[in-house]
Amino acid sequence: MDTYALGSYAVHRIGFGAMQLPGRGVMGPPRDRDEALAVVRRAIELGVDHIDTAQYYGPDVANELIREAAYPYPENLVLVSKVGAFRDEKGGWIPGQRPEQLRSGVEDNLRSLGIERLGAVNLRLMDHPSTLPADQRVALEDQLAEMVALREEGKIAGIGISTATRAQVEQAIEQAGIVCVQNAFSLLDQKDADVLELCHERGIAYTPFFPLGSAFPNSPKVQRNAAVQAVAERIGAMPAQVGLAWLLAHRDNILLIPGTSRVGHLEQNLAAGEITLSPEDIAELESAAV
């Protein structure tokens, strides 16, 4: 599989996202602990060298599963996390945007993963900042300054940003020299195309979340699209694989981190990297996005 730069690392373009390892609602223990551990181990066996996680997945659950399954970690394994939120006892998402909370989030990730430095950490901005409590409305400049300080201290190798506008990404590039962006993007949701193009021009990795469409109810799902299903049937692939293959073909700076809690599903996701879409396939798929 091709690789792309994630800061100072070169990683395969399909990695693994750990969000689905914990229980329902990304809370508590996994449905099947042995299967969850097997997923992480199988991913590494198949060449995955980029795992995306977060301390608040569980909380702590995803990181602890990764540690149990893979520690001591392979030298080439890049562990990427994110900060900017916490969880309450009921599974609610609590903003943690203040600089000291970002630092605490990084340190929590280091502790639960059992490492001294993360390959990259994404600053996860809030979707609706105007609704945040006053103490959580922090200037991006101050947040990035804390991330830079953590990098200078050697606790993180690279800085990323997530759920960010183009203006915020531009600011992060100039102030913090970011190595990756995590925003929503898929065949059926290309509203972030300008940010993707900016990243492509600047050699910055772009890691889409919701690569097969939003997980929220009543949102379009890539694998249910008629054109995607038609191409999948013609080339003998799964519709989800076609959706992932389109992303890989779309721009070479796209890194995928599809998540799952099942080994079979993991293997299907990684096999998307072996699919070559013809120009006719791509034209048919892109007609679905119009």
Secondary structure, 3 states (H helix, E strand, C coil): CCEEEECCEEEECECEEHHHCCCHHHECCCCCHHHHHHHHHHHHHCCCCEEECCCCCECCHHHHHHHHHHCCCCCCCEEEEEECEEECCCCCEEECCCHHHHHHHHHHHHHHHCCCCECEEEEECCCCHHHCCHHHCCCHHHHHHHHHHHHHCCCECCEEEECCCHHHHHHHHHHHCCCEEECECECCECCCHHHHHHHHHHCCEECCECCCCCCCCCCCCHHHCHHHHHHHHHHCCCHHHHHHHHHHHHCCCECECCECCCHHHHHHHHHHHHCCCCHHHHHHHHHCCC
